[in-house]
């Protein structure tokens, strides 16, 4: 598997510790003669991978949907290229979410929420 072919592509990586994540490979670094490190913008990941990522990066702000992540060839068990439809869906999601630039703390501020919710009559 030539990992340099994956630069700029969205892929799904399965790791030896039975985790997975989906992201775009941004660059590849050589750590040792036979060990490479892939720099990836994460888009989605398994629950375990997310927990491990958050515990390692507590000091970083988590308000962005994409997180930079590194994985070495020693950790990779399998790589899958995503279908064209999935890739387009990810690109659309990223383009839309980045243009909106929502502040989730502001949206979830309880002072702005109504104190009472009413439902209208249901017509049969």
Backbone bond lengths (Angstrom), bond angles and torsions (degrees), N, CA, C in turn:
res aa  C-N    CA-C-N  psi(-1)  N-CA   C-N-CA  omega(-1)  CA-C   N-CA-C  phi
1 X - - - 1.445 - - 1.529 108.40 -
2 X 1.317 116.81 121.35 1.454 122.35 177.69 1.526 108.26 -90.69
3 X 1.315 116.85 104.83 1.463 121.13 -174.65 1.521 112.82 -68.73
4 X 1.305 117.87 -24.64 1.465 120.57 -179.61 1.530 111.95 -65.07
5 X 1.328 117.07 -22.04 1.462 120.56 176.64 1.530 112.49 -69.23
6 X 1.324 117.14 -18.76 1.467 121.01 -177.60 1.530 113.56 -87.54
7 X 1.309 118.73 -7.64 1.468 120.88 -179.16 1.530 109.21 -62.07
8 X 1.320 115.88 127.51 1.461 121.75 -179.33 1.513 113.73 86.92
9 X 1.327 118.10 1.11 1.465 121.45 -178.46 1.524 110.78 -110.90
10 X 1.336 115.55 151.89 1.454 121.71 172.70 1.524 108.15 -86.88
11 X 1.334 115.81 126.72 1.460 120.76 -178.42 1.528 109.95 -136.70
12 X 1.310 115.48 163.36 1.467 121.96 173.08 1.516 107.04 -112.41
13 X 1.330 116.04 126.59 1.462 121.88 -178.38 1.521 109.03 -114.07
14 X 1.324 115.10 130.26 1.460 122.06 171.85 1.521 107.27 -102.75
15 X 1.325 116.71 134.03 1.466 120.59 -178.01 1.524 110.70 -103.09
16 X 1.317 115.96 165.71 1.457 121.50 -178.52 1.526 111.84 -66.27
17 X 1.322 118.59 -22.27 1.461 121.06 177.41 1.531 111.97 -92.87
18 X 1.340 116.38 25.48 1.461 124.78 172.99 1.530 114.08 62.19
19 X 1.315 116.13 33.13 1.449 121.65 173.19 1.524 107.65 -108.15
20 X 1.326 116.58 167.09 1.461 120.76 177.06 1.523 108.56 -145.43
21 X 1.303 115.44 158.98 1.462 121.17 171.67 1.510 109.69 -157.61
22 X 1.334 114.45 155.47 1.458 122.78 179.12 1.518 107.53 -117.56
23 X 1.318 115.92 134.57 1.449 118.97 179.14 1.517 111.69 -170.71
24 X 1.312 113.17 179.36 1.464 120.87 178.96 1.524 108.82 -105.07
25 X 1.313 116.96 125.66 1.462 121.51 178.71 1.523 108.06 -74.83
26 X 1.330 116.18 120.83 1.467 119.90 -178.07 1.522 112.50 -97.13
27 X 1.335 116.37 -34.27 1.468 119.10 179.35 1.524 109.21 -162.49
28 X 1.330 115.08 167.56 1.458 122.00 177.83 1.518 108.23 -131.74
29 X 1.331 115.26 130.94 1.460 121.64 178.76 1.520 109.38 -114.54
30 X 1.331 116.63 145.15 1.458 121.40 176.15 1.526 107.89 -92.72
31 X 1.352 116.12 117.86 1.463 120.44 178.03 1.520 111.43 -90.69
32 X 1.318 115.33 -46.58 1.461 122.62 177.09 1.517 107.27 -137.37
33 X 1.305 116.50 -176.86 1.459 120.31 -177.11 1.526 112.35 -58.00
34 X 1.322 117.82 -42.12 1.462 120.54 -177.77 1.530 113.32 -117.74
35 X 1.328 117.72 15.80 1.462 121.48 179.34 1.527 109.59 -122.25
36 X 1.332 115.08 120.94 1.464 121.36 177.33 1.524 109.51 -110.96
37 X 1.317 115.56 154.86 1.462 121.49 177.11 1.521 108.33 -120.92
38 X 1.323 116.33 123.37 1.462 121.51 177.93 1.518 108.90 -93.69
39 X 1.321 116.84 128.33 1.466 122.04 172.67 1.518 106.39 -93.25
40 X 1.330 116.54 126.68 1.461 120.82 -171.96 1.517 110.17 -133.10
41 X 1.332 115.51 137.39 1.465 121.23 168.22 1.516 106.72 -87.87
42 X 1.325 116.59 109.76 1.460 120.93 -176.96 1.514 110.93 -71.62
43 X 1.321 115.13 140.11 1.456 121.51 174.03 1.518 110.51 -114.45
44 X 1.319 116.73 -41.50 1.459 122.15 179.34 1.520 108.16 -150.74
45 X 1.338 116.09 152.18 1.457 119.09 -178.35 1.521 110.26 -157.06
46 X 1.341 114.93 162.68 1.459 120.72 178.97 1.521 109.68 -66.67
47 X 1.300 115.45 160.25 1.462 120.93 -178.79 1.527 111.44 -57.33
48 X 1.318 116.68 -43.14 1.462 120.85 -178.75 1.527 111.18 -65.30
49 X 1.332 116.40 -40.69 1.463 120.27 179.65 1.528 109.75 -65.35
50 X 1.312 116.92 -40.76 1.460 120.85 178.86 1.510 112.02 -63.82
51 X 1.323 116.38 -40.90 1.467 119.77 178.99 1.512 110.31 -64.02
52 X 1.329 115.87 -44.74 1.461 119.44 -179.71 1.523 110.95 -64.83
53 X 1.340 116.73 -39.66 1.462 120.62 179.13 1.524 110.40 -62.18
54 X 1.329 117.36 -45.56 1.458 121.11 -176.63 1.521 112.02 -67.79
55 X 1.336 118.03 -35.70 1.451 119.10 179.14 1.526 111.75 -71.42
56 X 1.325 117.40 -30.87 1.467 120.39 178.06 1.524 111.65 -76.35
57 X 1.323 118.12 -28.21 1.464 122.12 -171.07 1.522 112.52 -120.33
58 X 1.315 117.20 42.91 1.468 120.99 -178.54 1.528 112.04 -61.86
59 X 1.320 116.59 -31.61 1.455 120.34 -176.72 1.530 113.38 -75.11
60 X 1.327 117.67 -15.82 1.467 120.12 -177.99 1.527 110.34 -87.21
61 X 1.302 115.99 149.68 1.466 120.73 175.56 1.513 109.12 -71.67
62 X 1.337 116.41 139.12 1.455 120.27 -176.94 1.522 110.89 -112.14
63 X 1.310 117.98 33.67 1.462 119.79 -177.86 1.524 113.07 -90.55
64 X 1.289 118.71 1.21 1.463 120.78 178.37 1.520 108.98 -105.53
65 X 1.314 116.18 149.78 1.459 119.76 -178.65 1.533 111.84 -80.39
66 X 1.309 117.47 -17.74 1.469 120.06 179.13 1.518 108.37 -110.25
67 X 1.311 114.76 135.91 1.455 120.67 -179.48 1.522 108.33 -125.62
68 X 1.311 116.36 136.99 1.464 120.30 176.38 1.516 108.38 -75.11
69 X 1.306 115.69 138.35 1.455 120.75 -176.26 1.524 108.61 -147.56
70 X 1.316 116.48 152.07 1.467 121.04 178.23 1.520 109.09 -124.36
71 X 1.311 115.90 140.86 1.466 122.18 175.88 1.523 108.09 -139.11
72 X 1.323 115.72 139.09 1.459 119.67 -179.43 1.522 110.30 -96.59
73 X 1.314 115.57 162.32 1.464 120.33 179.32 1.525 111.63 -64.21
74 X 1.315 118.18 -23.37 1.469 121.13 176.50 1.526 111.77 -66.65
75 X 1.332 117.17 -27.69 1.459 121.77 -178.41 1.530 113.04 -86.28
76 X 1.326 117.54 -21.00 1.464 121.46 -172.21 1.526 111.07 -81.00
77 X 1.345 115.13 127.22 1.453 120.38 174.62 1.529 110.28 -99.08
78 X 1.349 116.06 -40.78 1.462 120.26 -175.55 1.527 109.51 -154.70
79 X 1.329 116.64 146.19 1.462 122.51 176.05 1.515 108.47 -124.78
80 X 1.341 115.76 132.98 1.463 121.19 175.82 1.517 109.25 -120.83
81 X 1.327 115.83 135.38 1.464 118.96 170.75 1.511 107.96 -82.04
82 X 1.308 117.07 141.97 1.459 121.76 -178.14 1.520 111.06 -81.87
83 X 1.335 116.05 153.37 1.462 121.55 175.67 1.519 109.59 -62.92
84 X 1.310 116.35 155.94 1.466 121.72 -179.48 1.527 111.36 -59.73
85 X 1.346 117.53 -38.73 1.469 120.96 -179.63 1.532 110.99 -65.09
86 X 1.326 116.29 -39.96 1.464 120.57 179.39 1.524 109.99 -66.35
87 X 1.326 116.52 -43.24 1.464 120.37 178.47 1.524 111.29 -59.89
88 X 1.332 116.52 -44.64 1.470 120.19 179.39 1.526 110.89 -64.12
89 X 1.326 116.80 -39.24 1.463 120.51 177.60 1.518 111.90 -62.32
90 X 1.328 116.75 -41.70 1.467 120.62 177.91 1.525 110.23 -64.55
91 X 1.327 116.78 -44.21 1.471 120.13 -179.50 1.520 111.40 -62.60
92 X 1.332 116.89 -41.44 1.469 120.18 177.28 1.521 111.74 -64.16
93 X 1.327 116.12 -43.03 1.460 120.41 178.90 1.512 111.04 -61.15
94 X 1.326 116.25 -45.47 1.462 119.79 -179.96 1.522 111.51 -64.84
95 X 1.313 117.09 -42.65 1.467 120.14 179.95 1.517 110.58 -63.66
96 X 1.318 117.49 -40.89 1.460 120.81 -178.85 1.524 111.30 -71.32
97 X 1.328 117.26 -45.26 1.465 120.10 -176.11 1.523 111.60 -69.56
98 X 1.326 117.85 -35.50 1.460 119.80 179.32 1.523 111.18 -70.47
99 X 1.330 117.64 -32.07 1.460 119.20 -178.84 1.519 111.48 -75.24
100 X 1.322 117.29 -26.39 1.463 120.35 -179.93 1.519 112.74 -79.14
101 X 1.343 116.86 -35.26 1.461 121.92 176.37 1.526 111.73 49.80
102 X 1.318 116.95 55.18 1.456 122.51 -176.55 1.519 111.63 -77.33
103 X 1.314 115.41 142.08 1.450 121.45 173.91 1.522 107.16 -101.97
104 X 1.324 116.70 104.88 1.457 120.82 -174.78 1.520 112.44 -65.06
105 X 1.321 118.08 -31.98 1.460 119.91 177.99 1.525 110.47 -63.57
106 X 1.322 115.91 -39.49 1.463 119.93 179.46 1.522 110.91 -66.99
107 X 1.340 116.50 -40.25 1.455 120.12 -179.81 1.525 112.33 -67.72
108 X 1.322 116.92 -33.02 1.458 119.85 -176.95 1.531 112.72 -92.93
109 X 1.313 118.16 7.19 1.458 121.62 177.86 1.521 109.37 -63.56
110 X 1.323 116.83 120.14 1.455 121.34 -174.40 1.526 113.22 -70.18
111 X 1.316 117.99 -18.40 1.465 120.49 178.47 1.522 111.35 -66.36
112 X 1.332 116.83 -28.11 1.459 120.83 -178.01 1.525 113.08 -87.18
113 X 1.325 117.26 -10.56 1.459 120.35 -176.78 1.529 110.50 -83.26
114 X 1.331 117.67 146.60 1.465 119.69 177.85 1.526 110.71 -67.81
115 X 1.317 116.08 148.58 1.460 121.26 179.51 1.523 111.08 -81.10
116 X 1.318 116.92 -19.63 1.453 121.11 -175.66 1.528 109.47 -136.48
117 X 1.316 115.89 139.29 1.458 121.35 179.03 1.512 108.30 -119.52
118 X 1.329 116.53 131.92 1.457 120.93 179.67 1.522 109.35 -121.15
119 X 1.319 114.39 147.06 1.452 120.92 175.89 1.519 108.50 -116.16
120 X 1.306 115.92 140.73 1.463 119.67 178.74 1.513 111.37 -77.99
121 X 1.340 114.75 179.69 1.449 120.39 178.67 1.523 110.16 -74.34
122 X 1.303 115.43 143.75 1.457 120.47 177.78 1.525 107.99 -93.82
123 X 1.315 116.42 121.75 1.458 120.63 179.15 1.521 109.53 -87.09
124 X 1.348 114.95 138.08 1.471 119.86 179.99 1.482 110.83 -101.74
